[in-house]
Amino acid sequence: MGGGSPGRGSTDRRWGAYASAIARWENLTRPAPAPTDAAGRLRADFVEWMQGLAPGWVTATPGLGRPAQLTALGNGVVPQQAARAVQLLAPPFPRCPRCTAP
């Protein structure tokens, strides 16, 4: 079920133009789950993987069905994006006027 790395024929066809991006993300995280189910619908665990969340972070929530999982994932914040936003938008802490630099 994993996407594998570019250069493996079926993988390149499966992911198309996104094969190299999928392979890079797999190297940083874990193998990609299948993107769709047997009915051709988007799988919530694939979205969870794309966002860099731990397996089951949303999809293992008891009583939360596929539509609710996708809603939660769609309304969520990608952790890496949030961290970068905080870096860019948070004002620097002012230096303490009584503190001296070593």
Biotite code that builds the C-alpha atoms (Angstrom):
import biotite.structure as struc

atoms = struc.array([
    struc.Atom([0.000, 0.000, 0.000], chain_id="A", res_id=1, res_name="MET", atom_name="CA", element="C"),
    struc.Atom([2.939, 2.363, 0.380], chain_id="A", res_id=2, res_name="GLY", atom_name="CA", element="C"),
    struc.Atom([3.795, 4.839, -2.330], chain_id="A", res_id=3, res_name="GLY", atom_name="CA", element="C"),
    struc.Atom([7.411, 3.763, -2.536], chain_id="A", res_id=4, res_name="GLY", atom_name="CA", element="C"),
    struc.Atom([10.089, 5.779, -4.230], chain_id="A", res_id=5, res_name="SER", atom_name="CA", element="C"),
    struc.Atom([10.221, 7.321, -7.676], chain_id="A", res_id=6, res_name="PRO", atom_name="CA", element="C"),
    struc.Atom([11.517, 5.049, -10.378], chain_id="A", res_id=7, res_name="GLY", atom_name="CA", element="C"),
    struc.Atom([9.290, 2.106, -9.497], chain_id="A", res_id=8, res_name="ARG", atom_name="CA", element="C"),
    struc.Atom([6.928, 1.988, -12.479], chain_id="A", res_id=9, res_name="GLY", atom_name="CA", element="C"),
    struc.Atom([3.640, 1.269, -10.724], chain_id="A", res_id=10, res_name="SER", atom_name="CA", element="C"),
    struc.Atom([4.394, 3.850, -8.044], chain_id="A", res_id=11, res_name="THR", atom_name="CA", element="C"),
    struc.Atom([5.024, 6.579, -10.597], chain_id="A", res_id=12, res_name="ASP", atom_name="CA", element="C"),
    struc.Atom([1.750, 5.761, -12.351], chain_id="A", res_id=13, res_name="ARG", atom_name="CA", element="C"),
    struc.Atom([-0.119, 5.625, -9.059], chain_id="A", res_id=14, res_name="ARG", atom_name="CA", element="C"),
    struc.Atom([1.024, 9.029, -7.830], chain_id="A", res_id=15, res_name="TRP", atom_name="CA", element="C"),
    struc.Atom([1.698, 10.662, -11.214], chain_id="A", res_id=16, res_name="GLY", atom_name="CA", element="C"),
    struc.Atom([3.296, 14.083, -10.954], chain_id="A", res_id=17, res_name="ALA", atom_name="CA", element="C"),
    struc.Atom([3.279, 13.793, -7.151], chain_id="A", res_id=18, res_name="TYR", atom_name="CA", element="C"),
    struc.Atom([5.443, 10.653, -6.950], chain_id="A", res_id=19, res_name="ALA", atom_name="CA", element="C"),
    struc.Atom([8.610, 12.455, -5.849], chain_id="A", res_id=20, res_name="SER", atom_name="CA", element="C"),
    struc.Atom([6.754, 14.499, -3.215], chain_id="A", res_id=21, res_name="ALA", atom_name="CA", element="C"),
    struc.Atom([5.044, 11.376, -1.880], chain_id="A", res_id=22, res_name="ILE", atom_name="CA", element="C"),
    struc.Atom([8.388, 9.555, -1.706], chain_id="A", res_id=23, res_name="ALA", atom_name="CA", element="C"),
    struc.Atom([10.024, 12.466, 0.167], chain_id="A", res_id=24, res_name="ARG", atom_name="CA", element="C"),
    struc.Atom([7.187, 12.602, 2.700], chain_id="A", res_id=25, res_name="TRP", atom_name="CA", element="C"),
    struc.Atom([7.308, 8.809, 3.128], chain_id="A", res_id=26, res_name="GLU", atom_name="CA", element="C"),
    struc.Atom([11.026, 9.097, 3.911], chain_id="A", res_id=27, res_name="ASN", atom_name="CA", element="C"),
    struc.Atom([10.249, 11.645, 6.615], chain_id="A", res_id=28, res_name="LEU", atom_name="CA", element="C"),
    struc.Atom([7.166, 9.945, 8.024], chain_id="A", res_id=29, res_name="THR", atom_name="CA", element="C"),
    struc.Atom([5.928, 6.450, 7.119], chain_id="A", res_id=30, res_name="ARG", atom_name="CA", element="C"),
    struc.Atom([4.603, 4.684, 4.017], chain_id="A", res_id=31, res_name="PRO", atom_name="CA", element="C"),
    struc.Atom([1.622, 6.419, 2.466], chain_id="A", res_id=32, res_name="ALA", atom_name="CA", element="C"),
    struc.Atom([-1.719, 4.725, 2.952], chain_id="A", res_id=33, res_name="PRO", atom_name="CA", element="C"),
    struc.Atom([-3.876, 4.246, -0.122], chain_id="A", res_id=34, res_name="ALA", atom_name="CA", element="C"),
    struc.Atom([-5.452, 7.606, -0.975], chain_id="A", res_id=35, res_name="PRO", atom_name="CA", element="C"),
    struc.Atom([-8.913, 6.236, -1.771], chain_id="A", res_id=36, res_name="THR", atom_name="CA", element="C"),
    struc.Atom([-11.131, 3.378, -0.651], chain_id="A", res_id=37, res_name="ASP", atom_name="CA", element="C"),
    struc.Atom([-12.724, 0.710, -2.850], chain_id="A", res_id=38, res_name="ALA", atom_name="CA", element="C"),
    struc.Atom([-15.529, 3.151, -3.757], chain_id="A", res_id=39, res_name="ALA", atom_name="CA", element="C"),
    struc.Atom([-13.013, 5.798, -4.898], chain_id="A", res_id=40, res_name="GLY", atom_name="CA", element="C"),
    struc.Atom([-13.611, 8.047, -1.886], chain_id="A", res_id=41, res_name="ARG", atom_name="CA", element="C"),
    struc.Atom([-10.827, 9.915, -0.109], chain_id="A", res_id=42, res_name="LEU", atom_name="CA", element="C"),
    struc.Atom([-9.534, 7.984, 2.907], chain_id="A", res_id=43, res_name="ARG", atom_name="CA", element="C"),
    struc.Atom([-9.199, 9.857, 6.183], chain_id="A", res_id=44, res_name="ALA", atom_name="CA", element="C"),
    struc.Atom([-5.993, 8.012, 7.117], chain_id="A", res_id=45, res_name="ASP", atom_name="CA", element="C"),
    struc.Atom([-4.388, 9.320, 3.917], chain_id="A", res_id=46, res_name="PHE", atom_name="CA", element="C"),
    struc.Atom([-5.284, 12.896, 4.869], chain_id="A", res_id=47, res_name="VAL", atom_name="CA", element="C"),
    struc.Atom([-3.963, 12.229, 8.370], chain_id="A", res_id=48, res_name="GLU", atom_name="CA", element="C"),
    struc.Atom([-0.686, 11.008, 6.826], chain_id="A", res_id=49, res_name="TRP", atom_name="CA", element="C"),
    struc.Atom([-0.436, 14.002, 4.467], chain_id="A", res_id=50, res_name="MET", atom_name="CA", element="C"),
    struc.Atom([-0.774, 16.356, 7.420], chain_id="A", res_id=51, res_name="GLN", atom_name="CA", element="C"),
    struc.Atom([2.057, 14.620, 9.266], chain_id="A", res_id=52, res_name="GLY", atom_name="CA", element="C"),
    struc.Atom([-0.149, 13.491, 12.129], chain_id="A", res_id=53, res_name="LEU", atom_name="CA", element="C"),
    struc.Atom([0.520, 10.311, 14.086], chain_id="A", res_id=54, res_name="ALA", atom_name="CA", element="C"),
    struc.Atom([-1.401, 7.263, 12.844], chain_id="A", res_id=55, res_name="PRO", atom_name="CA", element="C"),
    struc.Atom([-4.829, 7.266, 14.473], chain_id="A", res_id=56, res_name="GLY", atom_name="CA", element="C"),
    struc.Atom([-4.562, 10.857, 15.748], chain_id="A", res_id=57, res_name="TRP", atom_name="CA", element="C"),
    struc.Atom([-8.017, 11.460, 14.253], chain_id="A", res_id=58, res_name="VAL", atom_name="CA", element="C"),
    struc.Atom([-8.941, 8.164, 12.639], chain_id="A", res_id=59, res_name="THR", atom_name="CA", element="C"),
    struc.Atom([-8.771, 6.126, 15.852], chain_id="A", res_id=60, res_name="ALA", atom_name="CA", element="C"),
    struc.Atom([-11.167, 8.417, 17.722], chain_id="A", res_id=61, res_name="THR", atom_name="CA", element="C"),
    struc.Atom([-14.017, 6.220, 19.001], chain_id="A", res_id=62, res_name="PRO", atom_name="CA", element="C"),
    struc.Atom([-17.391, 7.010, 17.471], chain_id="A", res_id=63, res_name="GLY", atom_name="CA", element="C"),
    struc.Atom([-15.986, 9.327, 14.808], chain_id="A", res_id=64, res_name="LEU", atom_name="CA", element="C"),
    struc.Atom([-17.036, 8.114, 11.364], chain_id="A", res_id=65, res_name="GLY", atom_name="CA", element="C"),
    struc.Atom([-15.343, 8.871, 8.048], chain_id="A", res_id=66, res_name="ARG", atom_name="CA", element="C"),
    struc.Atom([-17.282, 12.099, 7.305], chain_id="A", res_id=67, res_name="PRO", atom_name="CA", element="C"),
    struc.Atom([-16.561, 13.496, 10.768], chain_id="A", res_id=68, res_name="ALA", atom_name="CA", element="C"),
    struc.Atom([-12.908, 12.443, 10.514], chain_id="A", res_id=69, res_name="GLN", atom_name="CA", element="C"),
    struc.Atom([-12.541, 14.279, 7.196], chain_id="A", res_id=70, res_name="LEU", atom_name="CA", element="C"),
    struc.Atom([-14.282, 17.330, 8.657], chain_id="A", res_id=71, res_name="THR", atom_name="CA", element="C"),
    struc.Atom([-11.947, 17.340, 11.648], chain_id="A", res_id=72, res_name="ALA", atom_name="CA", element="C"),
    struc.Atom([-8.899, 16.936, 9.409], chain_id="A", res_id=73, res_name="LEU", atom_name="CA", element="C"),
    struc.Atom([-10.125, 19.616, 7.031], chain_id="A", res_id=74, res_name="GLY", atom_name="CA", element="C"),
    struc.Atom([-10.688, 22.052, 9.873], chain_id="A", res_id=75, res_name="ASN", atom_name="CA", element="C"),
    struc.Atom([-7.415, 21.174, 11.556], chain_id="A", res_id=76, res_name="GLY", atom_name="CA", element="C"),
    struc.Atom([-4.065, 22.864, 11.395], chain_id="A", res_id=77, res_name="VAL", atom_name="CA", element="C"),
    struc.Atom([-1.024, 21.118, 9.945], chain_id="A", res_id=78, res_name="VAL", atom_name="CA", element="C"),
    struc.Atom([1.515, 21.126, 12.809], chain_id="A", res_id=79, res_name="PRO", atom_name="CA", element="C"),
    struc.Atom([4.482, 22.096, 10.614], chain_id="A", res_id=80, res_name="GLN", atom_name="CA", element="C"),
    struc.Atom([2.547, 25.007, 9.128], chain_id="A", res_id=81, res_name="GLN", atom_name="CA", element="C"),
    struc.Atom([1.451, 26.210, 12.557], chain_id="A", res_id=82, res_name="ALA", atom_name="CA", element="C"),
    struc.Atom([5.013, 26.094, 13.873], chain_id="A", res_id=83, res_name="ALA", atom_name="CA", element="C"),
    struc.Atom([6.259, 28.162, 10.941], chain_id="A", res_id=84, res_name="ARG", atom_name="CA", element="C"),
    struc.Atom([3.432, 30.681, 11.348], chain_id="A", res_id=85, res_name="ALA", atom_name="CA", element="C"),
    struc.Atom([4.343, 31.162, 15.003], chain_id="A", res_id=86, res_name="VAL", atom_name="CA", element="C"),
    struc.Atom([7.993, 31.685, 14.025], chain_id="A", res_id=87, res_name="GLN", atom_name="CA", element="C"),
    struc.Atom([7.039, 34.319, 11.460], chain_id="A", res_id=88, res_name="LEU", atom_name="CA", element="C"),
    struc.Atom([4.239, 36.106, 13.283], chain_id="A", res_id=89, res_name="LEU", atom_name="CA", element="C"),
    struc.Atom([5.175, 36.033, 16.969], chain_id="A", res_id=90, res_name="ALA", atom_name="CA", element="C"),
    struc.Atom([6.831, 39.245, 18.069], chain_id="A", res_id=91, res_name="PRO", atom_name="CA", element="C"),
    struc.Atom([10.278, 38.783, 19.542], chain_id="A", res_id=92, res_name="PRO", atom_name="CA", element="C"),
    struc.Atom([10.416, 38.892, 23.323], chain_id="A", res_id=93, res_name="PHE", atom_name="CA", element="C"),
    struc.Atom([11.885, 42.185, 24.508], chain_id="A", res_id=94, res_name="PRO", atom_name="CA", element="C"),
    struc.Atom([15.177, 41.961, 26.313], chain_id="A", res_id=95, res_name="ARG", atom_name="CA", element="C"),
    struc.Atom([15.099, 42.441, 30.020], chain_id="A", res_id=96, res_name="CYS", atom_name="CA", element="C"),
    struc.Atom([16.703, 45.844, 30.724], chain_id="A", res_id=97, res_name="PRO", atom_name="CA", element="C"),
    struc.Atom([18.120, 44.546, 34.023], chain_id="A", res_id=98, res_name="ARG", atom_name="CA", element="C"),
    struc.Atom([19.683, 41.470, 32.423], chain_id="A", res_id=99, res_name="CYS", atom_name="CA", element="C"),
    struc.Atom([23.252, 41.619, 31.294], chain_id="A", res_id=100, res_name="THR", atom_name="CA", element="C"),
    struc.Atom([24.673, 39.601, 28.466], chain_id="A", res_id=101, res_name="ALA", atom_name="CA", element="C"),
    struc.Atom([27.544, 37.294, 29.504], chain_id="A", res_id=102, res_name="PRO", atom_name="CA", element="C"),
])
